[in-house]
């Protein structure tokens, strides 16, 4: 018998210095039209008041708060959430992002109708104050392993994965870029293709000083993924990295 609950969607969120936005993130999950979900929040020894902000939401029995003993990074936090997840379907939402109310319902219906195991959605980019910076990002309709190497377009908060088809998985223990590294590993090992649900179902918040907002850091992180995690030869690293840079520029236009 499988260890998951058949139609439950387990949502995993690392929590670190999230006090400004985490309440809005949680409310966007609570407002989902699809209600069979659990939200697993993992406190990565956050030094701010995130836990105090979260605690009132725990009256909702679908929400759990787990605590790491030491600050370990997003990969360990997400893996802790994955280990505790009860659902067949896995989704992620970062602690400063928000979902459209129909996000889970739309994505789950697409996966079941199309019988696919891995999907991502389109998303908008907003500023810290919620001001719209880009209403829709141009994303490919599907991405396989080689496509994702050329275009790391899958935002973590937009992903849904069917564990009945993919099996249990964990993220590589790297401090940065573990989400893309996970998608690449799954695609390479299982010959998976990820499919786009072409609706703006996530608002990605561009926070000044965050890991994801650091463009030089993103370049270094992507190169490290190619060279050290995927262990690509140098000439292939250069080939895919060139495509990655071009696509990253095009997405921001």
ABEGO torsion letter per residue (X at the ends): XBABBAABBBBBBBBBGAAAAAAAAAAAAAABABABBBBBBBBBGBABAAAAAAAAAAABAABBBBBBABBAEAAAAAAAAAAABABABBBBBBAABBBBAAAAAAAAAAAAAAGBABBBBBBBBBBAAGBBABABBBBBABBBAAAAAABBABBAAABBBBAAAAEBBBBBBBABGAAAAAAAAAAAAAGBBBBBBBBBABBBBBBBGBAAABAAAAAAAAAAAAAAAAGBBAAAAAAAAAAAAAAAAAAAX
